Amino acid sequence: MTFELTFKETTDFNSGLGQSGVMAQYIDENGNLVSYPTFISTGSFGFLDQQISPGQTKIYSVTVAPPSTSKAAMPQSGTGWRGVASLNPSTSGLLVATPTERQIYFTGDLQEITDSVVYSVPTVSGGTRI
């Protein structure tokens, strides 16, 4: 089956470092980390023309680098990206996805993680499907 996973971000990733700070990657069905540099250049931010077979699991990730490496406090306006993710399989009803969000908090010099939060994101139907 083929599918596309796209993301419509409210400001087109123009906060912080902008689009140069967006890193997209996925873990394939064999557990290999695959960089996906065309996430930005597709015109619609996303993982396009993806393939998956029954019983396989893939993990997709978009990481947004913070605005700078200075020790100054990071402005809130550059740390909260919002938008809508869309999963479009070639055959509806055969693909299960579990959306989650992870927020990582660093020290002022960005050298040490001070906290990390992972939580499930509600789906359009109002619940999280597993």
C-alpha positions in Angstrom: 0.0 0.0 0.0 1.2 3.5 -0.6 0.4 6.6 1.5 1.3 10.2 2.1 1.8 11.9 5.5 1.6 15.6 5.1 1.7 18.5 7.6 0.1 22.0 7.1 2.0 24.2 9.6 0.3 27.5 10.5 3.3 29.6 9.6 5.1 27.4 7.1 8.0 26.8 9.5 9.0 30.5 9.4 9.6 30.8 13.2 13.0 30.3 14.9 15.6 29.0 12.3 12.9 28.8 9.7 12.7 26.0 7.2 16.5 25.4 7.4 15.8 24.2 11.0 13.4 21.5 10.0 14.8 17.9 10.1 12.5 15.1 8.8 13.4 11.5 9.1 11.7 8.1 9.6 12.6 4.7 11.0 11.8 2.1 8.3 10.4 -1.4 8.7 13.9 -2.8 9.3 14.7 -0.3 12.1 17.0 1.9 10.0 16.9 5.7 10.4 16.3 7.3 7.1 16.9 11.0 6.5 14.2 12.6 4.3 15.6 15.9 3.0 12.7 16.4 0.5 10.2 17.0 3.3 10.4 20.8 2.7 10.9 20.9 -1.0 7.8 19.0 -2.0 5.6 22.1 -2.0 3.4 20.5 0.7 5.5 19.6 3.7 5.3 15.8 3.9 6.5 12.3 3.4 5.2 11.5 -0.1 4.8 8.2 -2.0 5.6 6.0 1.0 5.1 2.3 0.9 4.1 -0.1 3.7 3.2 -3.8 3.7 0.8 -5.6 6.1 2.4 -6.1 9.5 5.1 -3.5 9.1 5.6 -0.5 11.4 7.3 2.8 10.4 7.9 5.8 12.6 8.0 9.3 11.2 9.5 12.3 12.8 9.8 16.0 12.1 12.2 17.9 14.4 12.4 21.6 14.5 15.7 23.1 15.7 15.5 25.9 18.2 16.2 29.4 17.1 19.8 29.7 18.3 22.5 28.1 20.4 22.9 31.2 22.6 22.5 30.9 26.3 19.7 33.5 26.2 16.2 32.4 27.0 14.4 31.0 24.0 11.4 33.1 23.0 8.1 31.3 23.2 7.1 32.5 19.7 9.8 30.3 18.2 9.1 27.0 20.1 5.5 26.2 19.5 4.7 25.0 16.0 1.1 24.1 15.3 -0.8 22.7 12.4 -2.7 19.7 11.0 -1.2 16.4 9.9 -3.0 14.4 7.2 -2.5 10.7 6.5 -3.7 9.7 3.0 -3.5 5.9 2.3 -4.2 4.6 -1.2 -6.8 2.3 0.3 -8.9 3.7 3.1 -9.5 1.7 6.3 -6.3 -0.4 6.0 -3.8 1.8 7.8 -3.6 2.4 11.5 -1.6 5.4 12.9 -0.9 6.5 16.4 0.0 10.2 16.5 2.2 11.4 19.4 4.0 14.6 20.2 7.3 14.9 22.1 8.5 18.1 23.6 12.1 18.4 24.7 13.3 21.1 27.1 17.0 22.1 27.1 19.2 24.1 29.4 19.9 27.7 28.3 23.0 26.6 26.4 21.2 23.8 24.6 23.7 21.2 25.8 21.6 19.3 28.2 18.0 18.0 28.2 16.2 19.0 31.3 12.9 17.4 30.6 11.0 15.5 27.9 7.2 14.9 27.5 5.5 12.4 25.2 1.8 12.3 24.8 -0.8 11.0 22.4 -2.5 13.5 20.1 -6.3 13.2 19.6 -7.4 12.2 16.1 -10.1 14.0 14.2 -12.7 11.6 15.5 -11.9 12.7 19.0 -10.0 9.7 20.2 -6.6 8.2 19.7 -6.5 4.9 17.8 -4.0 2.2 18.6 
